[in-house]
Amino acid sequence: MKKFKIVAGLISIVALMVACSKESTSYSFEAVKNNKFEHIHGLGYINGGPKIALSTHDGLYEYGNDQWKEANSEKHDYMGFQAVRKGFYSSGHPEEGSDLKNPLGLIMSTDRGGSFEKLAFYGEIDFHYLAAGYESNVIYVLNETPTNELSGGLHYTLDEGISWNTVPMNGFNSDFVSNLSAHPSKKEMLAIGSKDGIFLSNDSGENFELLNDSKAVLYVFMTENGGMYSSYANENVELKSFNFDDGQEKEIRLPHKQMSPISFIAVNPDNEKEIVIATHTNDIYLTKDEGANWSMLAEKGTLKK
């Protein structure tokens, strides 16, 4: 009997140690161990912010309270990363050693990357061109790898991948697409950046018209009343805002006169003066006053401490 009590006690201790171990390694954002990254696949204010999420080839990072943190697990290669109010949508590839199928298809996370739901095309498609309405949760994809279930071209879903609508993109006549951007709340509005300007659709991609003819638009980001875009022509980098009501554009002062082209833009959904940009050389900058002042958050793929 005494022997049984000792064994039972040992089992309880071991069980407690395992539980504590699991708790200590549960998903969270912790102090940065790897402060260098190679590729940016997206950035934005997930779950409404105020922290900024950075999607890289090796998982997620988070910036807030003047410091970076990194996810301690679930280090997946989130391609097509799109921040929304309730979390993020993405595609991509699982981390090395994972039991998940490759590619991930269309997925959604509501707990900052701790887990995700497989919405559609799991193990079948990797969407590089993906857009999602921040409030509406409409999802647009430009499929480059046709399958039996989803043809090539532009599609959208209003029910998170259960059903899909295929649209013809009438009027879109550029042979270069930089990115897709969905309006935060109007499900039918979609913008596409291209080398020939910004194309805008007000009917879910059925028809497009040129919003402007700015050459070499590298990224476009829509807000409630307009948006922002970056362009690069004749070695000149520009960041501009635009307004739907009057069509006016305003140039936003950049951190440096000579800088790498801007490849990503994100705007705080609750404060449009707060903007974060990332460049082709993996520099990241943040402004909280619409470009009057900038802080450098990363330089050539190295996170600032």
N, C-alpha and C positions, 0 to 999 in steps of 0.2 A: 504493500500500500504506500509506504513511504517512497519507494522507487517511482511509483506512478506519479506521485505528487511532484517529485523533482523533475521528471520528464515533462509533465504538464506545465510546470513553471518555466522550463527552458523553451518549450514551444511558444508560450505566451510572450516571452522575451524576444524570441526570434521574430514572431509575428509583429510585435511592436516595432522592432528595428526595421523590418521590411516596409511597414506602413510609413514610418518616418522617412525612410529612404525614398519611397515613392513621392511623399509629400514634398521632400526637399528638391526633387528633380521634376516637379510638375512644371508645366509650361508657364513661362513668364519672360519679361524683358529684364535683363540683368546687365551688370557692368560689362562693357565691351572687352572681349578677348581678342577678336580679330578686327582691327580698325581699318583694314584695307579691303576694297571690293573692286571687282573687274568690270561688271556690267550692271547698269541700272535698267530695270524693266518697268518702273513706275514709281510714283510717289503721290501722296495725298493725305487728306485728313479723314481717316477711317473712324467709324462710330461717332462722327460729329466733332472730332478733335478733342482738345486743342493741340494734341501732339501730332507730329508729322510722321507718317510711316514711309519708309524707303524699302522698295522691293529690289533685291539684287539676285544675282546668280546663285548666291549661297544663303538665301533666306531673308528675313525681315530685320530691319533696324528701326528704331524709334527715337525721335528727337523731341525733347520737352524739358522745361526748367533749365535751359541752357546746357544740356548735356545729351549725349547719345547713349542709347542702350541697345542691346541686340537680343533677339530671341534665342533662348537657350536650347531650343529643339525645333522640330518641324522646319528644318532649313531647306525648304523646297525652292526650286527655280520657278518663281511665279512670273510667267510671261503674261502680257496683256493685263497687268494688274490695274484694277479700277476701284478706287475708294468710293464708298457710298455711306449714307447716314447710318445704316445698320451694320456696316462692316466692310467687306470688300468682295468683289468678284474677280476671278482670275482664271488662267489656264496654266500651261507649263509642264514641268517635269518633276518627278519626286526626287528627293535627295538620295545620294548613293547609299545602298544598303537597305532602302525602304522596301516594304512588301507591296506598296501601291503600284498600280499599273502605270505604264508610260505610253503616251502622254496622259495628263490629268483630265483632259477634256474641259468642260466648263464647271467650275466649282464656286462655292460661296462660303465665307467664314463670317461669323458674327461675334467671335471671341478673340479678335485681333490675331488670328492665325493659330490659335491653340488647337482647333479642329476645323474641319470643313465638310460641307455636304456636297456630294457628287451630283450635279444637276443634270448633265447631259454629255454624251459622247466620251464617257470615261474609257480610257485606253485606246481612243480612236483619233482624236483631233487635238492639235495644239494651236490655239487661236492667238496669233501675234497682233491682229487688229481687232480690238474689243473696246466697246464703250458702254457705259451704264449711267442712267439718270440717277443723280445723287439722292433725290427724294422719290422719284417715280419708280425706280428699279427696272425700267425698261432696259433690255440688253440688246445691243447691236453687235454683230460679228461680220467680218469680211473673211470668208472661208477660202483659203488658198489650197486646201487639200480635199477635193470632193470625195464624198463617200456615197454609199447607197442611200443613206438616210438624209444627207445634207449636201446639196449640190454646191458648186463653187459660186462665189459672188456674195452679195450683201443679203443678210437675213436679220430679223429681229424677233424677240420673244417678249410677250407681256406677262407670262406666267412662269418665269425662271426656268425655261428650257423644256417645259412639257409639250408645247406646240410652237411651231416656227412659221414665220411669214417670209416669203422670198420676194424681193423687190428689184425692179429693173435698173434703177439708177439713171433714169432718163436725164440727159443734160449734163451728166458728169463726163467730161471728155479729156481728162488728164491721164497720162500714163504713169504718174507717180503719186502715191498716197503716203503721206507722212503719218497721219493718225486719224482716228474717228473721235468725235466728241459729242456726247448726248447732252441735251439741255437738262438742267437739274430737275425740273418739274414737268415740263411739257413733253410728253412721250413722243409726239410726232416730229420734234425738231432734232435734226442731226446735222452736224458740220463735219466736213472733211478737209484736212489740210493737204495741199498739193503744190507742185512746182509752178502751177499756173494760178495760184490764189486759193481763197477759201470758198468752197462750194457749200451751199446751205439748202437743206430740204425742210419743208414745212408739212410734208405728208409721209413721214416715216421712210423716206428714201425712194419713193416712187419717182419723184422729180427733183432735180437740183438746179439752182441758179448760182451764178457767181456773186458772192457777197462783196468781194473786192478782187483786184487783179494783182495783188502784191506777189512778186515773184519769189519762188523758193520758200514757201511757208513750211517750216519744219515742225511746228506744233501749234494746235489751236485748242483752246479751252473755253467752253461756254459757261457763263454765269446767268443769273436770272434775267438781267436786262441787256446782256451783250456778251462780252468775253475778252480774251486776250490771245495774242498769237506772236510767235517768233518767226523771223525771216532771216535769210542770209543771201546776200547778192553783192557781187563785186567786193568781196572780203569785208562787207559791212554787216554787223550783227544788229538787229533791231528787236525791240519788244514793244508791242503796242496794244492798247485796249480799244475796243469798239463798242458802239452803242446801237441797239436795234431801233430805238425811237427816232433818232435823227441821222443815223448813219455816220456820225462823226467818229474819227479815230484820234487817239492821243498817244504820243510817244512817251514811254516810261524810261526814265533815266536808269542806265545800267551800272553795275559796280565798276566796270572799267570800259574805256573807249575801245581798247583792243582786247577782245576776249573770244573764247571758243564759241561756236554756234550753240544755241539753246535747243536742247532736245526734249525737255520735259518742263511743264508748267503746272503748278497747282495753286489754287486760291482757297483761303480759309472760307468755308461756307457761311460762317457767321460774321466775317469781317473781311470785305473784299479789298481792303488796303494791305492785308497780309498775303504776301505772294512768295512762293518758293520756286526756284528754277534750278535745273540741272543742265550741264553742258555736255558736249561730245567728249570732252577730256575728263569727265567725272568730277567737275567742280560743282559744288552746291552752294547756293546763296539764298538768304532769307531777308525780306524787307517787311516791316510792319507799318510802313507809312507810304506805300505805293511808290517806292523807288527813291525816296529822298535819302534814305540811309539803308545800307546793306550790311549783313553779317555773313562771313564766309563759314559755312558749316562743314565743307569738305574740299580738299584740294587734290586734284589728280588721283582720286580714288582713295584718299586717306582722310578718315574722319577727324575733325578737329576736336581736341579735348576741351 
